Amino acid sequence: MKVLHTMGAFRFVEKGILDNGMPDYRLQEQDYYNRKWFDVYLFDNQMQCLLAMEDQEYPKWLTGKPCYIKDSVSRIN
């Protein structure tokens, strides 16, 4: 397993090769209590993994955590 990037409680790893010959990219999250890493999302392809590494909110969205929170609220008439 090769660690590509670590961002807070998330890390991006390449875990071998899939049956179709493409790399197996995964998003892992660190457990709060025992500090072990576990898979939370399996990426479809390399581009999706790269996007998640660039956008800090995207891994949160993939794992169902609050993300893309807007700072201001406007009233709609």
N, C-alpha and C positions, 0 to 999 in steps of 0.2 A: 504494500500500500504506500502510495506517495502523497504526502500532504502538499497541496498546491497553494493554499492561502488560509490564514486564520483571521477571523474578524469577531472579536468579543467571544460570545458563547458558541459561535458557529465556526466550522472549518470545512474546507472543500478538499476532497480527496479523489485521487484516481485509484481505483481498486481493480486492477487487472484489465483483461480484455473480454468483451462480450462474445457470444457465439457468432455474431455477424462481423467480427474482426475490428470493431470500434472500441475505443477505451470506455470503461465503466466509471462515469463521474457521479459522485454522491455528495450530498450535504449532510454533515453530521453536527449534532448538538451535544454540548457537554452537560452531563447531569449535575445538578446543583449540589447534591449531597455527597456522592461518591467520586465526582470529577471524572467519570468514565465517559468516553465518546460513544454515541450510537447513531445509526442512520435514521434520518428523518425525511429525506427526500432523495429519489433517484432521478437524476437529470435525463432528459430525452437525448440531448446531444451536447457537444462542446460549447456551442454558442449560448445556450441557455445557462450553462455553468459560468461562462465568462460574464454574462449579463448580471448574474447574481453576485459575482465577485465585485463588480463595479458599483452596483446600486445597493446601498446598505439596508434599504427597506424591503427589497425583494425577498431575501431569505426569511424575514419575519412574515411576509405575506404567504409564502409557501408553507410555513409551519402553523399558520392560523393565529399568529400573535398580532397585537395592535400595530398598525403601520400606516404610513402615508397620512399622518394626522395633520390637518390644516390648522394654522395658527389663528386665523381670523374667521369670524362668522358674519355673514351678511344676511339681511332680511330680504326676502323675495315677496313682492306685492302681487 
